[in-house]
Amino acid sequence: MPDRSNSTDTIAYGRLMHHAMRGLIQTVLTDVARDGLPGEHHFFITFDTRHAGVDLAPWLQERYPDEMTIVIQHWYDGLDVTDDGFTITLNFGDSPERLRVPFDAILTFVDPSVEFGLRFETAPAPDGPSGDDDPMPEDAEEPGQEDDTAPVQDAEVVSLDTFRRKT
């Protein structure tokens, strides 16, 4: 019989979903790094520029102090994907800049060509040594990260209207 002394009474579906969706983004970007963007696919990726591990040119960090949306479409170079994030060179007004984005910093990932999108919600971390001490509403999911001191994130499908061009 398995030892359950270190387990909880619930399955952390929120954390598992968070991990799976980040893995999906990693797989898609790995395929694009190897094969290029197929067809009309392109991505809008919004990320938290304050997140540990984000690396931006100082002028970009100053211009986007909280969050930034990048577009991976016509011109990009050196897309390199690792287990914890990606690096890419993008063109900002004829100025190529290298940036690094950890997967945990991503707030939204959208591919408008196929109307696919994910949004990772951030909520304050619960008080106390562990999130298990606070009761959760019946319709709430388990916290989205293993580190209970970090912000909680859950994944959901994002409305593509946010990224549509207004004509």
C-alpha positions as protocol buffer text, in pm:
chain_id: "A"
residue {
  index: 1
  type: MET
  ca { x: 0 y: 0 z: 0 }
}
residue {
  index: 2
  type: PRO
  ca { x: 145 y: 343 z: -91 }
}
residue {
  index: 3
  type: ASP
  ca { x: 262 y: 577 z: 186 }
}
residue {
  index: 4
  type: ARG
  ca { x: 20 y: 874 z: 195 }
}
residue {
  index: 5
  type: SER
  ca { x: 180 y: 1051 z: 491 }
}
residue {
  index: 6
  type: ASN
  ca { x: 318 y: 1329 z: 269 }
}
residue {
  index: 7
  type: SER
  ca { x: 19 y: 1362 z: 36 }
}
residue {
  index: 8
  type: THR
  ca { x: -285 y: 1588 z: 55 }
}
residue {
  index: 9
  type: ASP
  ca { x: -648 y: 1489 z: 31 }
}
residue {
  index: 10
  type: THR
  ca { x: -695 y: 1653 z: -307 }
}
residue {
  index: 11
  type: ILE
  ca { x: -545 y: 1638 z: -655 }
}
residue {
  index: 12
  type: ALA
  ca { x: -391 y: 1973 z: -752 }
}
residue {
  index: 13
  type: TYR
  ca { x: -576 y: 2006 z: -1084 }
}
residue {
  index: 14
  type: GLY
  ca { x: -502 y: 2378 z: -1112 }
}
residue {
  index: 15
  type: ARG
  ca { x: -128 y: 2324 z: -1078 }
}
residue {
  index: 16
  type: LEU
  ca { x: -138 y: 2029 z: -1319 }
}
residue {
  index: 17
  type: MET
  ca { x: -333 y: 2234 z: -1576 }
}
residue {
  index: 18
  type: HIS
  ca { x: -89 y: 2523 z: -1535 }
}
residue {
  index: 19
  type: HIS
  ca { x: 205 y: 2290 z: -1599 }
}
residue {
  index: 20
  type: ALA
  ca { x: 32 y: 2129 z: -1900 }
}
residue {
  index: 21
  type: MET
  ca { x: -51 y: 2462 z: -2065 }
}
residue {
  index: 22
  type: ARG
  ca { x: 305 y: 2590 z: -2017 }
}
residue {
  index: 23
  type: GLY
  ca { x: 424 y: 2260 z: -2170 }
}
residue {
  index: 24
  type: LEU
  ca { x: 195 y: 2318 z: -2468 }
}
residue {
  index: 25
  type: ILE
  ca { x: 354 y: 2661 z: -2526 }
}
residue {
  index: 26
  type: GLN
  ca { x: 701 y: 2506 z: -2493 }
}
residue {
  index: 27
  type: THR
  ca { x: 616 y: 2237 z: -2750 }
}
residue {
  index: 28
  type: VAL
  ca { x: 470 y: 2488 z: -2998 }
}
residue {
  index: 29
  type: LEU
  ca { x: 771 y: 2721 z: -2969 }
}
residue {
  index: 30
  type: THR
  ca { x: 1016 y: 2428 z: -2996 }
}
residue {
  index: 31
  type: ASP
  ca { x: 846 y: 2319 z: -3320 }
}
residue {
  index: 32
  type: VAL
  ca { x: 860 y: 2677 z: -3456 }
}
residue {
  index: 33
  type: ALA
  ca { x: 1228 y: 2708 z: -3361 }
}
residue {
  index: 34
  type: ARG
  ca { x: 1302 y: 2389 z: -3555 }
}
residue {
  index: 35
  type: ASP
  ca { x: 1064 y: 2423 z: -3854 }
}
residue {
  index: 36
  type: GLY
  ca { x: 954 y: 2789 z: -3870 }
}
residue {
  index: 37
  type: LEU
  ca { x: 598 y: 2920 z: -3851 }
}
residue {
  index: 38
  type: PRO
  ca { x: 361 y: 2711 z: -4064 }
}
residue {
  index: 39
  type: GLY
  ca { x: 98 y: 2878 z: -4285 }
}
residue {
  index: 40
  type: GLU
  ca { x: -63 y: 3187 z: -4135 }
}
residue {
  index: 41
  type: HIS
  ca { x: 25 y: 3103 z: -3774 }
}
residue {
  index: 42
  type: HIS
  ca { x: 163 y: 3384 z: -3559 }
}
residue {
  index: 43
  type: PHE
  ca { x: 166 y: 3454 z: -3186 }
}
residue {
  index: 44
  type: PHE
  ca { x: 89 y: 3737 z: -2951 }
}
residue {
  index: 45
  type: ILE
  ca { x: 265 y: 3668 z: -2622 }
}
residue {
  index: 46
  type: THR
  ca { x: 208 y: 3900 z: -2325 }
}
residue {
  index: 47
  type: PHE
  ca { x: 441 y: 3859 z: -2030 }
}
residue {
  index: 48
  type: ASP
  ca { x: 520 y: 4017 z: -1694 }
}
residue {
  index: 49
  type: THR
  ca { x: 837 y: 4222 z: -1743 }
}
residue {
  index: 50
  type: ARG
  ca { x: 897 y: 4227 z: -1364 }
}
residue {
  index: 51
  type: HIS
  ca { x: 912 y: 3847 z: -1338 }
}
residue {
  index: 52
  type: ALA
  ca { x: 1245 y: 3697 z: -1226 }
}
residue {
  index: 53
  type: GLY
  ca { x: 1440 y: 3572 z: -1525 }
}
residue {
  index: 54
  type: VAL
  ca { x: 1295 y: 3815 z: -1781 }
}
residue {
  index: 55
  type: ASP
  ca { x: 1581 y: 3977 z: -1967 }
}
residue {
  index: 56
  type: LEU
  ca { x: 1512 y: 4290 z: -2174 }
}
residue {
  index: 57
  type: ALA
  ca { x: 1720 y: 4578 z: -2302 }
}
residue {
  index: 58
  type: PRO
  ca { x: 1709 y: 4860 z: -2044 }
}
residue {
  index: 59
  type: TRP
  ca { x: 1514 y: 5089 z: -2279 }
}
residue {
  index: 60
  type: LEU
  ca { x: 1246 y: 4820 z: -2328 }
}
residue {
  index: 61
  type: GLN
  ca { x: 1227 y: 4758 z: -1953 }
}
residue {
  index: 62
  type: GLU
  ca { x: 1176 y: 5131 z: -1900 }
}
residue {
  index: 63
  type: ARG
  ca { x: 911 y: 5154 z: -2172 }
}
residue {
  index: 64
  type: TYR
  ca { x: 726 y: 4841 z: -2049 }
}
residue {
  index: 65
  type: PRO
  ca { x: 772 y: 4840 z: -1670 }
}
residue {
  index: 66
  type: ASP
  ca { x: 485 y: 4595 z: -1595 }
}
residue {
  index: 67
  type: GLU
  ca { x: 397 y: 4388 z: -1899 }
}
residue {
  index: 68
  type: MET
  ca { x: 476 y: 4367 z: -2267 }
}
residue {
  index: 69
  type: THR
  ca { x: 318 y: 4200 z: -2570 }
}
residue {
  index: 70
  type: ILE
  ca { x: 545 y: 4066 z: -2842 }
}
residue {
  index: 71
  type: VAL
  ca { x: 444 y: 3937 z: -3183 }
}
residue {
  index: 72
  type: ILE
  ca { x: 620 y: 3642 z: -3341 }
}
residue {
  index: 73
  type: GLN
  ca { x: 527 y: 3657 z: -3707 }
}
residue {
  index: 74
  type: HIS
  ca { x: 725 y: 3795 z: -4002 }
}
residue {
  index: 75
  type: TRP
  ca { x: 1064 y: 3880 z: -3858 }
}
residue {
  index: 76
  type: TYR
  ca { x: 1229 y: 3703 z: -3568 }
}
residue {
  index: 77
  type: ASP
  ca { x: 1566 y: 3542 z: -3523 }
}
residue {
  index: 78
  type: GLY
  ca { x: 1743 y: 3303 z: -3290 }
}
residue {
  index: 79
  type: LEU
  ca { x: 1437 y: 3149 z: -3126 }
}
residue {
  index: 80
  type: ASP
  ca { x: 1583 y: 2917 z: -2862 }
}
residue {
  index: 81
  type: VAL
  ca { x: 1352 y: 2720 z: -2631 }
}
residue {
  index: 82
  type: THR
  ca { x: 1459 y: 2562 z: -2302 }
}
residue {
  index: 83
  type: ASP
  ca { x: 1269 y: 2381 z: -2027 }
}
residue {
  index: 84
  type: ASP
  ca { x: 1200 y: 2705 z: -1842 }
}
residue {
  index: 85
  type: GLY
  ca { x: 1156 y: 2967 z: -2116 }
}
residue {
  index: 86
  type: PHE
  ca { x: 1265 y: 3103 z: -2450 }
}
residue {
  index: 87
  type: THR
  ca { x: 1498 y: 3362 z: -2597 }
}
residue {
  index: 88
  type: ILE
  ca { x: 1434 y: 3541 z: -2923 }
}
residue {
  index: 89
  type: THR
  ca { x: 1559 y: 3841 z: -3119 }
}
residue {
  index: 90
  type: LEU
  ca { x: 1281 y: 4073 z: -3237 }
}
residue {
  index: 91
  type: ASN
  ca { x: 1287 y: 4397 z: -3431 }
}
residue {
  index: 92
  type: PHE
  ca { x: 1175 y: 4709 z: -3243 }
}
residue {
  index: 93
  type: GLY
  ca { x: 1171 y: 5001 z: -3489 }
}
residue {
  index: 94
  type: ASP
  ca { x: 1472 y: 4877 z: -3688 }
}
residue {
  index: 95
  type: SER
  ca { x: 1653 y: 4791 z: -3366 }
}
residue {
  index: 96
  type: PRO
  ca { x: 1698 y: 4414 z: -3318 }
}
residue {
  index: 97
  type: GLU
  ca { x: 1683 y: 4325 z: -2949 }
}
residue {
  index: 98
  type: ARG
  ca { x: 1737 y: 3991 z: -2777 }
}
residue {
  index: 99
  type: LEU
  ca { x: 1497 y: 3905 z: -2497 }
}
residue {
  index: 100
  type: ARG
  ca { x: 1445 y: 3615 z: -2261 }
}
residue {
  index: 101
  type: VAL
  ca { x: 1102 y: 3515 z: -2132 }
}
residue {
  index: 102
  type: PRO
  ca { x: 1050 y: 3242 z: -1871 }
}
residue {
  index: 103
  type: PHE
  ca { x: 733 y: 3039 z: -1931 }
}
residue {
  index: 104
  type: ASP
  ca { x: 613 y: 3134 z: -1581 }
}
residue {
  index: 105
  type: ALA
  ca { x: 620 y: 3505 z: -1684 }
}
residue {
  index: 106
  type: ILE
  ca { x: 368 y: 3452 z: -1968 }
}
residue {
  index: 107
  type: LEU
  ca { x: 29 y: 3612 z: -1905 }
}
residue {
  index: 108
  type: THR
  ca { x: -134 y: 3536 z: -2244 }
}
residue {
  index: 109
  type: PHE
  ca { x: -48 y: 3327 z: -2547 }
}
residue {
  index: 110
  type: VAL
  ca { x: -264 y: 3377 z: -2856 }
}
residue {
  index: 111
  type: ASP
  ca { x: -252 y: 3240 z: -3210 }
}
residue {
  index: 112
  type: PRO
  ca { x: -524 y: 3444 z: -3387 }
}
residue {
  index: 113
  type: SER
  ca { x: -485 y: 3249 z: -3712 }
}
residue {
  index: 114
  type: VAL
  ca { x: -668 y: 2955 z: -3554 }
}
residue {
  index: 115
  type: GLU
  ca { x: -850 y: 3146 z: -3278 }
}
residue {
  index: 116
  type: PHE
  ca { x: -653 y: 2978 z: -3000 }
}
residue {
  index: 117
  type: GLY
  ca { x: -558 y: 3155 z: -2680 }
}
residue {
  index: 118
  type: LEU
  ca { x: -459 y: 3102 z: -2319 }
}
residue {
  index: 119
  type: ARG
  ca { x: -462 y: 3346 z: -2030 }
}
residue {
  index: 120
  type: PHE
  ca { x: -282 y: 3283 z: -1704 }
}
residue {
  index: 121
  type: GLU
  ca { x: -455 y: 3470 z: -1421 }
}
residue {
  index: 122
  type: THR
  ca { x: -246 y: 3596 z: -1131 }
}
residue {
  index: 123
  type: ALA
  ca { x: -391 y: 3624 z: -782 }
}
residue {
  index: 124
  type: PRO
  ca { x: -224 y: 3708 z: -450 }
}
residue {
  index: 125
  type: ALA
  ca { x: -68 y: 3414 z: -268 }
}
residue {
  index: 126
  type: PRO
  ca { x: -259 y: 3291 z: 37 }
}
residue {
  index: 127
  type: ASP
  ca { x: -142 y: 3392 z: 385 }
}
residue {
  index: 128
  type: GLY
  ca { x: 26 y: 3140 z: 607 }
}
residue {
  index: 129
  type: PRO
  ca { x: 288 y: 2874 z: 550 }
}
residue {
  index: 130
  type: SER
  ca { x: 75 y: 2672 z: 311 }
}
residue {
  index: 131
  type: GLY
  ca { x: -222 y: 2732 z: 82 }
}
residue {
  index: 132
  type: ASP
  ca { x: -385 y: 2419 z: 225 }
}
residue {
  index: 133
  type: ASP
  ca { x: -476 y: 2606 z: 544 }
}
residue {
  index: 134
  type: ASP
  ca { x: -721 y: 2840 z: 373 }
}
residue {
  index: 135
  type: PRO
  ca { x: -1058 y: 2706 z: 260 }
}
residue {
  index: 136
  type: MET
  ca { x: -1131 y: 2760 z: -108 }
}
residue {
  index: 137
  type: PRO
  ca { x: -1471 y: 2831 z: -264 }
}
residue {
  index: 138
  type: GLU
  ca { x: -1638 y: 2524 z: -412 }
}
residue {
  index: 139
  type: ASP
  ca { x: -1586 y: 2643 z: -770 }
}
residue {
  index: 140
  type: ALA
  ca { x: -1220 y: 2747 z: -718 }
}
residue {
  index: 141
  type: GLU
  ca { x: -931 y: 2544 z: -849 }
}
residue {
  index: 142
  type: GLU
  ca { x: -621 y: 2437 z: -662 }
}
residue {
  index: 143
  type: PRO
  ca { x: -338 y: 2694 z: -658 }
}
residue {
  index: 144
  type: GLY
  ca { x: -148 y: 2708 z: -988 }
}
residue {
  index: 145
  type: GLN
  ca { x: 208 y: 2685 z: -854 }
}
residue {
  index: 146
  type: GLU
  ca { x: 398 y: 2455 z: -623 }
}
residue {
  index: 147
  type: ASP
  ca { x: 561 y: 2743 z: -433 }
}
residue {
  index: 148
  type: ASP
  ca { x: 288 y: 2870 z: -198 }
}
residue {
  index: 149
  type: THR
  ca { x: 470 y: 3202 z: -150 }
}
residue {
  index: 150
  type: ALA
  ca { x: 449 y: 3284 z: -523 }
}
residue {
  index: 151
  type: PRO
  ca { x: 144 y: 3435 z: -694 }
}
residue {
  index: 152
  type: VAL
  ca { x: -122 y: 3180 z: -784 }
}
residue {
  index: 153
  type: GLN
  ca { x: -188 y: 3137 z: -1156 }
}
residue {
  index: 154
  type: ASP
  ca { x: -462 y: 2948 z: -1336 }
}
residue {
  index: 155
  type: ALA
  ca { x: -499 y: 2894 z: -1711 }
}
residue {
  index: 156
  type: GLU
  ca { x: -808 y: 2974 z: -1913 }
}
residue {
  index: 157
  type: VAL
  ca { x: -899 y: 3031 z: -2275 }
}
residue {
  index: 158
  type: VAL
  ca { x: -864 y: 3400 z: -2362 }
}
residue {
  index: 159
  type: SER
  ca { x: -1103 y: 3609 z: -2571 }
}
residue {
  index: 160
  type: LEU
  ca { x: -945 y: 3678 z: -2907 }
}
residue {
  index: 161
  type: ASP
  ca { x: -1131 y: 4009 z: -2940 }
}
residue {
  index: 162
  type: THR
  ca { x: -853 y: 4164 z: -2729 }
}
residue {
  index: 163
  type: PHE
  ca { x: -607 y: 4102 z: -3014 }
}
residue {
  index: 164
  type: ARG
  ca { x: -827 y: 4180 z: -3315 }
}
residue {
  index: 165
  type: ARG
  ca { x: -738 y: 4485 z: -3517 }
}
residue {
  index: 166
  type: LYS
  ca { x: -1000 y: 4755 z: -3509 }
}
residue {
  index: 167
  type: THR
  ca { x: -1095 y: 4879 z: -3857 }
}
